[in-house]
Amino acid sequence: MSRRRSSTRDSRRSERKQGFAQLPFAPLSNPYPPMEILSADQLETIHQASLKILRDIGLRVESPTALKLLTDLRADVDHDNAHVRFEPALIEELLQGLPSEFTIHARNPQKTVRMGGNSIVFASVCGPSFVSDLDLGRRAASQQDMENFVRLSGSLNILHHEGGSGPEPLDLPPGSRHLEMMYAQITLTDKGWQPSWLDTASRARDCIEMAKIALQTDDEGLKLRPAIIGGLNTNSPLLFDEGQADGMRVFAEAGQPVHITPFTLAGAMAPATVAGAVTLQNAEALGCIALTQAAVPGAPTFYGHFTSNVDMRTGSPAFGTPEYAQSVIISGQLARRYKLPLRSSSTTASACVDLQATYESDMSINACIQAHVNNVMHAGGWLEGGLTCSFEKLILDAELLQMQAAFLQPVTVDEDSLGLEAIEEVGPGGHFFGSAHTLARYENAFYQPILSDWRNFESWHEDGAKNATQRANEIWKKLLQEYEKPPIDPAIEEELQAYMARRKEQIADE
């Protein structure tokens, strides 16, 4: 290629680079067949082994209320030891007729999402106690950090769902900080949201009540139009504590979908094989799904995946590994067998935003795409095995997710796209830069990145030689500077604030 052609290309790339080229907010679906790595016989072996675990070993369920519900359901309950066993026929019966798809209604109807089938919803990270950025480093998360993360999650179109308000603000009182976190989710973005506080029945009820205020509806209206997703983890192996069980029950009674996700780390909380870890995950998931049905028959629920492995040299959790990817894809096969929507995650064990963070996250995201995961949790901002919420990583993840979204768009093959007239016009030895076919398409012909820098070395070096992490730092700051709070009725905010004030007083008196 001549220097003149290269300069023309660099000039156009430089022009495109000056703006923040996001894809518009839009529903995303996967048009390709899901990847399957187990045969039907192997999948059935895992299913039968899971039923055997539930029948012969069972689960410890530490909620008296849940134990009573399971007794009424005809499970074998040892109340003295909080132990439950399930006959295989009962599990098979409870899996019949559950919702395979459901809609999650956002405050802004244009950002309502569908869960199940071939749909894909990318949700931001939730739960870390720390935040990090290039300016201030790694630190305990504050309310301001949490609110800024929600603002950024709302600003990035590729994130379809506010996944849990990012970091937990450790400068707020532990008993009531969940109120401030959900207030931020409701008021600083108009997307759907997932409260991550189902660890007690009272906190779960706060989530329901604040959702009703946000959407100006009542109990029945919220059941008819689910608006929030509840998420919880089992305490693997085979333990479901009282707070989680009761929080899940509150959500089921309110008609809000729940993803019950065993935390099965192979080699630590599960057998040191992919097959063994997934089998334990499956047993725990099926047992807890049974509990949702004991509370409310037909309650919407996800099949939850979070199986990875540990570093056998140190015992540290490892994420974004080949084993993690295999377990995602197997979980996709199991979820389809049970006709349930699937929840999984984008993950990395890296302590900073570097090459490791990139290739482990890409491994995770690609596995989620191949497995047809419906709710991709922690898709933006996850770092350090979920201990840290990174602002730069949020931008890196947005790029990875946008690229996957662009990849999933169908390729057009017709007379116009084939460009035969342009090929004839250019002829042998020519170029297509000035052809009518190119000029009609050059602005939107190809994917435009938000983070990648495609300029040549000289242009990149003259502009400061910034690496991707440094560019990500500039981008999130620019997004915060340009952030505009989405419209919300002031009366709704006042009602939310009044509810929070009442609950804070009650919590302080407990």
C-alpha positions in Angstrom: 0.0 0.0 0.0 1.3 3.5 -0.9 2.1 6.1 1.8 -0.7 8.2 0.3 -3.3 5.5 0.9 -2.0 4.9 4.4 -2.2 8.6 5.2 -5.8 8.8 3.9 -6.7 5.9 6.1 -5.0 7.4 9.2 -6.8 10.7 8.6 -10.2 9.0 8.6 -9.4 6.9 11.6 -8.2 10.1 13.5 -11.5 11.8 12.6 -13.5 8.9 13.9 -11.4 8.6 17.0 -12.2 12.1 18.2 -15.8 11.1 19.2 -17.0 8.5 21.7 -18.6 6.1 19.3 -21.0 4.0 21.2 -23.4 1.5 19.7 -27.0 2.6 20.5 -28.9 0.9 23.4 -30.6 -2.1 21.8 -31.8 -5.6 22.6 -29.3 -8.3 21.8 -29.9 -11.8 20.7 -27.6 -14.7 19.6 -28.5 -15.9 16.1 -26.0 -18.8 16.1 -26.5 -22.3 17.5 -25.2 -22.8 21.0 -22.0 -24.6 21.5 -22.2 -28.1 23.1 -19.2 -30.0 24.5 -21.0 -32.9 26.2 -23.0 -35.6 24.5 -26.6 -36.2 25.4 -25.6 -39.3 27.4 -22.9 -37.3 29.3 -25.4 -34.6 30.1 -27.9 -37.2 31.4 -25.1 -38.7 33.5 -24.6 -35.3 35.3 -28.3 -34.9 35.7 -28.8 -38.3 37.3 -25.7 -37.8 39.5 -27.2 -34.5 40.7 -30.5 -36.2 41.6 -28.5 -38.9 43.5 -26.8 -36.2 45.6 -30.1 -34.6 46.4 -31.7 -37.9 47.4 -28.8 -39.5 49.3 -26.9 -36.5 50.7 -29.3 -33.6 50.5 -29.0 -29.9 51.4 -28.6 -28.1 54.7 -31.3 -25.3 54.7 -31.0 -23.1 57.8 -34.4 -21.4 57.5 -37.2 -22.7 59.6 -39.7 -21.1 57.3 -38.1 -22.7 54.2 -38.0 -26.1 56.0 -41.8 -25.9 56.6 -42.4 -25.0 53.0 -40.3 -28.0 51.9 -42.1 -30.3 54.3 -45.4 -29.2 52.7 -43.8 -29.9 49.4 -43.3 -33.6 50.4 -39.5 -33.3 50.7 -37.8 -35.4 53.4 -37.0 -32.8 56.1 -35.0 -33.4 59.3 -36.0 -30.2 61.2 -33.6 -30.9 64.1 -30.6 -30.9 61.8 -32.0 -28.5 59.1 -31.4 -31.1 56.5 -33.5 -31.8 53.4 -33.5 -34.6 50.9 -35.4 -34.8 47.7 -36.7 -37.8 45.8 -35.8 -37.5 42.1 -39.4 -37.7 41.0 -40.2 -34.6 43.1 -37.4 -32.6 41.5 -38.5 -33.7 38.0 -42.1 -32.7 38.8 -41.0 -29.2 40.1 -39.0 -28.5 36.9 -42.1 -28.9 34.7 -43.8 -25.8 33.4 -41.5 -23.1 34.8 -41.2 -19.9 32.8 -38.6 -20.2 30.1 -38.7 -16.5 29.3 -39.8 -13.4 31.1 -39.6 -9.6 30.7 -37.8 -7.3 33.2 -39.5 -3.8 33.0 -37.2 -0.8 33.3 -38.1 2.6 34.5 -37.6 3.7 30.9 -39.8 1.4 28.8 -37.3 1.6 26.0 -34.8 -0.1 28.2 -37.0 -3.0 29.2 -35.2 -6.4 28.5 -36.2 -9.9 27.8 -34.6 -12.9 29.6 -34.5 -16.3 28.1 -34.4 -17.9 24.6 -31.6 -16.4 22.5 -31.6 -13.0 24.3 -28.4 -11.7 25.9 -28.4 -9.0 28.6 -25.1 -7.5 29.8 -25.2 -6.3 33.4 -22.6 -4.4 35.3 -20.6 -5.7 38.3 -22.0 -5.9 41.8 -20.6 -6.7 45.2 -16.9 -5.6 45.4 -15.7 -3.9 48.6 -12.9 -2.0 46.8 -12.6 0.3 43.9 -9.6 1.2 41.8 -8.5 3.7 39.2 -5.2 5.0 37.8 -5.5 8.2 39.9 -6.2 7.0 43.4 -5.3 3.4 43.2 -7.1 0.6 45.1 -9.2 1.7 48.0 -12.2 0.9 50.2 -15.3 1.9 48.2 -17.2 5.1 49.2 -20.7 6.3 48.5 -19.3 8.7 45.9 -17.5 5.8 44.1 -20.7 3.7 44.1 -22.8 6.6 42.7 -20.1 7.4 40.0 -20.1 3.7 39.0 -23.9 3.7 38.6 -23.7 6.9 36.5 -21.1 5.2 34.2 -23.2 2.0 34.0 -26.1 4.1 32.9 -24.1 6.0 30.4 -22.7 2.9 28.6 -25.3 1.7 26.1 -23.8 -1.8 25.8 -24.8 -2.5 29.5 -28.4 -3.4 29.2 -29.0 -3.7 33.0 -27.7 -2.1 36.1 -26.3 -5.2 37.7 -26.0 -4.2 41.4 -24.6 -0.7 41.8 -21.0 -1.7 41.5 -19.0 -1.4 44.7 -20.5 -1.6 48.2 -20.0 1.8 49.9 -18.1 0.9 53.1 -18.4 4.5 54.5 -22.1 3.9 55.0 -23.7 1.9 57.9 -23.8 -1.8 57.0 -27.4 -2.2 58.1 -28.8 0.4 55.8 -26.3 1.0 53.0 -28.5 -1.2 50.7 -31.1 1.6 50.7 -28.6 4.2 49.3 -27.3 1.7 46.8 -30.8 1.0 45.4 -31.7 4.7 45.5 -28.7 5.3 43.2 -29.7 2.5 40.9 -33.2 3.9 40.6 -32.4 7.6 40.3 -29.1 7.8 38.5 -30.0 5.5 35.6 -33.3 4.6 33.9 -32.3 1.0 33.1 -33.6 -2.0 34.9 -31.7 -2.9 38.0 -30.7 -5.8 40.1 -30.5 -5.3 43.9 -27.9 -7.6 45.4 -29.2 -7.7 48.9 -31.2 -10.9 49.4 -29.3 -11.8 52.5 -32.2 -11.2 54.8 -36.0 -11.1 54.3 -36.2 -7.5 55.5 -33.6 -6.3 52.9 -35.4 -8.2 50.2 -38.6 -6.5 51.2 -36.9 -3.1 51.0 -36.0 -3.9 47.5 -39.6 -4.8 46.6 -41.0 -1.7 48.3 -38.5 0.7 46.6 -39.2 -0.9 43.2 -42.9 -0.3 43.7 -42.3 3.3 44.5 -39.9 3.7 41.5 -42.5 2.3 39.1 -45.5 3.7 40.9 -47.2 0.3 41.2 -48.6 -2.1 43.9 -47.9 -5.7 44.8 -50.1 -7.0 42.1 -48.8 -4.6 39.5 -45.2 -5.7 40.2 -46.1 -9.3 39.9 -47.7 -8.7 36.5 -44.7 -6.6 35.3 -41.5 -7.9 37.0 -39.0 -5.1 37.4 -36.0 -6.4 39.4 -33.9 -9.5 39.6 -32.8 -11.0 42.8 -29.4 -12.8 43.0 -27.9 -15.0 45.6 -25.3 -17.7 46.1 -25.4 -21.0 47.9 -22.7 -21.6 50.5 -21.1 -24.5 48.6 -21.0 -27.3 49.3 -24.7 -28.0 49.9 -25.5 -25.2 52.3 -28.2 -22.6 52.0 -28.3 -20.2 54.9 -31.4 -18.6 56.5 -31.0 -15.1 55.2 -30.5 -16.2 51.6 -33.5 -18.7 51.7 -35.8 -16.1 53.3 -34.7 -13.4 50.9 -35.3 -15.6 47.9 -38.8 -16.5 49.3 -39.7 -12.8 49.5 -38.8 -12.2 45.9 -40.6 -15.3 44.8 -43.8 -14.2 46.6 -43.4 -10.8 44.9 -43.2 -12.4 41.5 -39.6 -11.2 40.8 -37.2 -13.5 39.1 -34.3 -14.9 41.1 -31.0 -16.4 40.0 -29.8 -19.0 42.4 -26.1 -19.5 41.8 -23.9 -22.1 43.5 -20.4 -20.9 44.1 -18.6 -24.1 43.3 -14.8 -23.6 43.1 -13.3 -26.9 41.9 -10.7 -28.1 44.3 -12.0 -26.0 47.2 -15.8 -26.1 47.5 -16.3 -28.8 44.9 -14.5 -31.8 43.5 -11.3 -31.0 41.6 -12.8 -31.8 38.2 -15.0 -29.9 35.8 -17.5 -32.8 35.7 -17.6 -33.1 39.5 -17.9 -29.3 40.2 -20.7 -28.9 37.6 -22.6 -31.9 39.1 -22.4 -30.3 42.5 -23.5 -27.0 41.1 -26.4 -28.7 39.4 -27.5 -30.4 42.5 -27.5 -27.2 44.5 -29.2 -25.3 41.8 -32.0 -27.9 41.4 -32.5 -28.1 45.2 -32.8 -24.3 45.5 -35.1 -24.0 42.5 -37.3 -26.5 44.3 -37.4 -24.1 47.2 -38.6 -21.3 45.0 -41.4 -23.5 43.8 -42.2 -24.5 47.4 -42.8 -20.8 48.1 -44.7 -20.0 44.9 -45.4 -22.6 42.3 -44.4 -21.4 38.9 -42.1 -18.6 40.3 -39.7 -17.3 37.6 -36.1 -18.4 38.2 -32.8 -18.6 36.4 -30.4 -21.5 36.2 -27.3 -20.0 37.8 -23.7 -20.8 36.9 -20.6 -19.8 38.8 -18.3 -22.8 38.7 -14.5 -22.1 38.4 -11.4 -23.6 39.9 -8.7 -22.7 42.3 -5.0 -22.3 41.8 -3.8 -25.6 43.3 -0.5 -24.1 44.2 -1.9 -21.3 46.3 -5.6 -22.1 46.9 -6.5 -18.7 45.4 -9.6 -18.6 43.1 -8.9 -18.6 39.4 -11.3 -17.0 36.9 -11.5 -16.8 33.2 -9.8 -20.2 32.9 -10.4 -22.9 30.3 -12.2 -24.9 33.0 -14.5 -21.9 33.7 -15.3 -21.6 30.0 -16.1 -25.4 29.9 -18.4 -25.1 32.9 -20.2 -22.2 31.3 -21.0 -24.1 28.2 -22.0 -27.3 30.1 -24.3 -25.1 32.2 -25.9 -23.8 29.0 -26.6 -27.4 28.0 -28.2 -28.0 31.4 -30.2 -24.8 31.4 -31.7 -25.7 28.0 -32.5 -29.2 29.3 -34.5 -27.7 32.1 -35.9 -24.9 29.8 -34.7 -22.2 32.1 -32.9 -18.8 31.4 -29.2 -19.0 32.2 -27.2 -16.6 34.3 -23.4 -16.6 34.3 -20.6 -14.0 34.6 -17.6 -12.3 33.0 -14.6 -12.9 35.3 -10.9 -12.4 35.8 -8.5 -13.0 38.7 -6.2 -10.2 37.7 -5.3 -7.6 40.3 -5.0 -4.8 37.8 -6.2 -3.8 34.3 -3.6 -5.6 32.2 -3.2 -8.3 29.6 -4.3 -10.9 32.1 -7.5 -9.0 32.9 -8.2 -8.8 29.1 -7.7 -12.3 28.1 -9.4 -13.8 31.1 -12.4 -11.6 30.6 -12.5 -12.3 26.9 -12.4 -16.0 27.6 -15.3 -15.6 30.0 -17.4 -13.4 27.7 -16.8 -15.6 24.7 -17.9 -18.7 26.6 -21.1 -16.9 27.7 -21.8 -16.0 24.1 -21.2 -19.6 22.9 -23.3 -21.0 25.8 -26.2 -18.6 25.1 -26.1 -17.1 28.5 -29.1 -14.8 29.0 -28.0 -12.7 31.9 -24.2 -12.0 31.8 -23.5 -10.7 35.3 -20.4 -8.7 36.2 -19.9 -7.9 32.5 -18.6 -4.5 33.3 -15.9 -3.5 35.8 -15.1 -6.9 37.6 -11.5 -7.1 38.8 -9.4 -9.2 41.2 -11.8 -12.1 41.4 -14.7 -9.8 42.3 -13.0 -8.0 45.2 -12.4 -4.8 43.2 -14.6 -2.7 41.0 -12.4 -0.9 38.4 -13.3 2.2 36.5 -10.8 1.5 33.7 -11.9 -2.1 33.5 -15.5 -0.9 33.0 -14.4 0.8 29.8 -12.3 -2.1 28.7 -15.2 -4.4 29.2 -17.5 -2.1 27.3 -15.2 -2.5 24.3 -15.2 -6.3 24.6 -19.0 -6.4 24.9 -19.5 -4.0 22.0 -17.3 -6.2 19.8 -19.3 -9.3 20.7 -22.5 -7.4 20.0 -21.2 -6.3 16.6 -20.1 -9.9 15.9 -23.6 -11.1 16.5 -25.1 -8.9 13.9 -26.1 -10.8 10.7 -23.9 -10.5 7.6 -25.9 -9.1 4.7 -25.3 -10.9 1.4 -27.2 -9.3 -1.5 -26.5 -7.7 -4.8 -25.7 -4.3 -3.2 -23.4 -5.7 -0.5 -21.4 -7.9 -2.9 -20.2 -4.7 -4.6 -19.7 -6.2 -8.1 -20.1 -2.9 -9.8 -17.5 -1.4 -7.5 -15.1 -4.2 -8.2 -15.6 -3.6 -11.9 -15.1 0.1 -11.5 -11.8 -0.2 -9.6 -10.4 -3.0 -11.7 -7.1 -4.7 -11.3 -4.5 -2.8 -9.2 -6.8 0.0 -8.1 -8.2 0.9 -4.7 -11.6 1.3 -3.2 -11.1 4.5 -1.1 -12.7 6.8 -3.6 -15.2 4.4 -5.1 -18.9 5.4 -4.9 -19.6 2.1 -3.1 -17.1 3.0 -0.3 -18.1 6.7 -0.1 -21.7 5.7 0.4 -20.7 3.5 3.4 -17.5 4.8 4.9 -19.0 6.4 8.0 -20.8 3.3 9.2 -19.3 0.5 7.2 -17.4 -1.2 10.1 -17.4 -1.4 13.9 -16.0 1.7 15.5 -14.2 1.1 18.8 -14.6 3.1 22.0 -11.1 2.2 23.3 -8.9 0.8 20.6 -6.5 3.1 18.8 -6.1 2.1 15.2 -3.7 4.9 14.1 -0.1 4.1 13.0 2.8 4.3 15.4 3.8 7.8 14.5 0.4 9.3 15.0 -0.1 7.3 18.2 3.3 8.3 19.6 2.9 12.0 18.7 -0.4 12.0 20.6 1.2 10.9 23.9 1.8 7.1 23.3 -1.1 6.3 25.6 -1.9 2.7 26.3 -5.4 1.3 26.5 -5.6 1.6 30.3 -4.6 5.3 30.1 -7.2 5.9 27.4 -9.8 4.1 29.4 -9.0 6.5 32.3 -9.7 9.5 30.1 -12.9 8.0 28.8 -14.6 7.3 32.1 -13.7 10.8 33.3 -15.2 12.3 30.1 -18.3 10.3 30.6 -18.8 11.5 34.1 -18.2 15.1 33.0 -20.9 14.7 30.3 -23.3 12.7 32.5 -26.9 13.9 32.6 -29.2 12.4 35.1 -32.2 10.7 33.4 -35.6 12.3 34.0 -37.5 11.2 37.1 -40.5 12.7 38.8 -39.4 14.7 41.9 -42.4 13.3 43.8 -41.0 9.8 43.3 -37.6 10.8 44.6 -39.3 12.4 47.6 -41.3 9.2 48.3 -38.1 7.1 48.0 -36.3 9.4 50.4 -39.1 9.3 52.9 -39.2 5.5 52.8 -35.4 5.3 53.3 -35.6 7.7 56.3 -38.3 5.5 57.9 -36.3 2.4 57.4 -33.1 3.8 58.6 -34.8 4.8 61.9 -36.2 1.3 62.2 -32.9 -0.4 61.4 -31.1 1.8 64.0 -33.6 0.7 66.6 -33.2 -3.0 65.9 
